[in-house]
Amino acid sequence: MMETSTDVRNRVFLITGGTSGVGKAIASSLARRGARIVIVSRNQERGEEAVKAIAETTGNDRADYLVADLSLQSSIRNMSEAFKRKYDHLHVLANVGGAVYFEKQLTSEGIEQSFAVNYLSHFLVTNELLDMLKESGPSRVITVAGAPRFLKNAQIDFEDIQQVNKFSGMRATAQAMFARVAFSYELARRLERTGVTAVAFHPGLVRSNLIRTAPWFIKLYGKLANRRAKTNCEVGVHLAVAKDVETINGVFFDDTMQIMPLPHLQDEQVGRRLWSISEELTSLTPPTARKPHP
Ligand SMILES: NC(=O)c1ccc[n+]([C@@H]2O[C@H](COP(=O)([O-])OP(=O)(O)OC[C@H]3O[C@@H](n4cnc5c(N)ncnc54)[C@H](OP(=O)(O)O)[C@@H]3O)[C@@H](O)[C@H]2O)c1
């Protein structure tokens, strides 16, 4: 596909999960094109390592990082404030960070860890930076999902969204993935005519570190998959830079850049219910309850 790209050199890209896997692949490609990229890293050491590697492999020495533990809302809020202090614009937010947890654990803020990292972090980073995205328009929020075959008949279990009653690592990962997609559709509806668009995408098979804490048989499968996996993510980069997707809002792209309908997750009632639960869990005030500016 012929791509007409926006001039990325003066555009700011924030990428969660930019130290490994899909996020790293997208960050490196954008850096190679001369973009100003900022990676969200779990700690200083990982962040420094990542920007050094990007400078060495792409020749782009403008890459930056900010620290946030994506499992903690306080940490995400600090990172978002730091970003706003440091940068005047945000043109593309790539929500890509993720992890698989094989045991149930609550964060120190009382949220189930997989749900916190794999879904709520995306909801919160986006909302904390939404004003800046609007001021920087045209701008985009792109959120990683998974293969369409997993998403086609996906249902969100609202009765036990954090798997309080019966935990399984794979089910928790899937649930958070469904939530990311439904969130993207709902975000898009809320962003209509604001100059900001929101889409979700399947990255394809990208070399990953995702199952490093998995039982041995899953690790073995992961090792074999990594042999076949790519170190780039064309669809993610395309959605971040291509001019022809600038106004496309509220869709899911598969890894061949085709738009695929996902009716179960597109449902407005699902989106609204998820948004309201997410606001509650992140203590975000719904806009209707906010005091008007003087
Ligand atoms: N890779 C694929 O082929 C593929 C396919 C479909 C969907 N996905 C989805 O893409 C997402 C990312 O997967 P991946 O393959 O890129 O995994 P990965 O290689 O393990 O990378 C995950 C990224 O998220 C970061 N991260 C995880 N927990 C964090 C935390 N608490 N605080 C801050 N950063 C944290 C990791 O930081 P560290 O580097 O410090 O660990 C890393 O940068 C997942 O949701 C996955 O389901 C991936």
The ligand as an SDF file (V2000), in Angstrom:
LIG
                    3D

 48 52  0  0  0  0  0  0  0  0999 V2000
    3.4070   -9.3350   20.4490 N   0  0  0  0  0  0  0  0  0  0  0  0
    2.3520   -9.7460   19.7760 C   0  0  0  0  0  0  0  0  0  0  0  0
    2.4840  -10.4850   18.7770 O   0  0  0  0  0  0  0  0  0  0  0  0
    0.9770   -9.3160   20.1950 C   0  0  0  0  0  0  0  0  0  0  0  0
   -0.1170   -9.7760   19.4310 C   0  0  0  0  0  0  0  0  0  0  0  0
   -1.4010   -9.3880   19.7990 C   0  0  0  0  0  0  0  0  0  0  0  0
   -1.5810   -8.5410   20.8870 C   0  0  0  0  0  0  0  0  0  0  0  0
   -0.5040   -8.1110   21.6060 N   0  0  0  0  0  0  0  0  0  0  0  0
   -0.7730   -7.2330   22.7660 C   0  0  0  0  0  0  0  0  0  0  0  0
    0.1450   -6.1670   22.7990 O   0  0  0  0  0  0  0  0  0  0  0  0
    0.3950   -5.8000   24.1610 C   0  0  0  0  0  0  0  0  0  0  0  0
    1.8960   -5.7060   24.3600 C   0  0  0  0  0  0  0  0  0  0  0  0
    2.4630   -6.9770   24.1150 O   0  0  0  0  0  0  0  0  0  0  0  0
    3.9920   -7.1480   23.7370 P   0  0  0  0  0  0  0  0  0  0  0  0
    4.0740   -8.3520   22.9120 O   0  0  0  0  0  0  0  0  0  0  0  0
    4.5460   -5.8800   23.2310 O   0  0  0  0  0  0  0  0  0  0  0  0
    4.6030   -7.4770   25.1940 O   0  0  0  0  0  0  0  0  0  0  0  0
    6.0650   -7.1910   25.7810 P   0  0  0  0  0  0  0  0  0  0  0  0
    7.1130   -7.4950   24.7600 O   0  0  0  0  0  0  0  0  0  0  0  0
    6.1290   -7.9160   27.0770 O   0  0  0  0  0  0  0  0  0  0  0  0
    6.0410   -5.6160   26.0520 O   0  0  0  0  0  0  0  0  0  0  0  0
    5.1430   -5.0990   27.0050 C   0  0  0  0  0  0  0  0  0  0  0  0
    5.5130   -3.6810   27.3340 C   0  0  0  0  0  0  0  0  0  0  0  0
    4.6630   -3.1960   28.3920 O   0  0  0  0  0  0  0  0  0  0  0  0
    5.5120   -2.7540   29.4770 C   0  0  0  0  0  0  0  0  0  0  0  0
    4.8810   -2.9750   30.7860 N   0  0  0  0  0  0  0  0  0  0  0  0
    4.3030   -4.1100   31.2530 C   0  0  0  0  0  0  0  0  0  0  0  0
    3.8750   -3.9180   32.5140 N   0  0  0  0  0  0  0  0  0  0  0  0
    4.1990   -2.6520   32.8540 C   0  0  0  0  0  0  0  0  0  0  0  0
    4.0390   -1.8780   34.0210 C   0  0  0  0  0  0  0  0  0  0  0  0
    3.4360   -2.3480   35.1130 N   0  0  0  0  0  0  0  0  0  0  0  0
    4.4910   -0.6070   34.0090 N   0  0  0  0  0  0  0  0  0  0  0  0
    5.1000   -0.0930   32.9250 C   0  0  0  0  0  0  0  0  0  0  0  0
    5.2870   -0.7750   31.7850 N   0  0  0  0  0  0  0  0  0  0  0  0
    4.8500   -2.0440   31.7560 C   0  0  0  0  0  0  0  0  0  0  0  0
    6.7640   -3.5870   29.3530 C   0  0  0  0  0  0  0  0  0  0  0  0
    7.8320   -3.0060   30.0660 O   0  0  0  0  0  0  0  0  0  0  0  0
    9.1780   -3.8600   30.3390 P   0  0  0  0  0  0  0  0  0  0  0  0
    9.9130   -3.8720   29.0200 O   0  0  0  0  0  0  0  0  0  0  0  0
    9.9000   -3.1050   31.3920 O   0  0  0  0  0  0  0  0  0  0  0  0
    8.7390   -5.2220   30.7590 O   0  0  0  0  0  0  0  0  0  0  0  0
    6.9600   -3.5430   27.8410 C   0  0  0  0  0  0  0  0  0  0  0  0
    7.4640   -2.2990   27.4190 O   0  0  0  0  0  0  0  0  0  0  0  0
   -0.2690   -6.8600   25.0320 C   0  0  0  0  0  0  0  0  0  0  0  0
   -1.4610   -6.3420   25.5520 O   0  0  0  0  0  0  0  0  0  0  0  0
   -0.5680   -7.9890   24.0620 C   0  0  0  0  0  0  0  0  0  0  0  0
   -1.7350   -8.7060   24.4330 O   0  0  0  0  0  0  0  0  0  0  0  0
    0.7620   -8.4810   21.2790 C   0  0  0  0  0  0  0  0  0  0  0  0
  1  2  1  0
  2  3  2  0
  2  4  1  0
  4  5  1  0
  4 48  2  0
  5  6  2  0
  6  7  1  0
  7  8  2  0
  8  9  1  0
  8 48  1  0
  9 10  1  0
  9 46  1  0
 10 11  1  0
 11 12  1  0
 11 44  1  0
 12 13  1  0
 13 14  1  0
 14 15  2  0
 14 16  1  0
 14 17  1  0
 17 18  1  0
 18 19  2  0
 18 20  1  0
 18 21  1  0
 21 22  1  0
 22 23  1  0
 23 24  1  0
 23 42  1  0
 24 25  1  0
 25 26  1  0
 25 36  1  0
 26 27  1  0
 26 35  1  0
 27 28  2  0
 28 29  1  0
 29 30  1  0
 29 35  2  0
 30 31  1  0
 30 32  2  0
 32 33  1  0
 33 34  2  0
 34 35  1  0
 36 37  1  0
 36 42  1  0
 37 38  1  0
 38 39  2  0
 38 40  1  0
 38 41  1  0
 42 43  1  0
 44 45  1  0
 44 46  1  0
 46 47  1  0
M  CHG  2   8   1  16  -1
M  END
$$$$
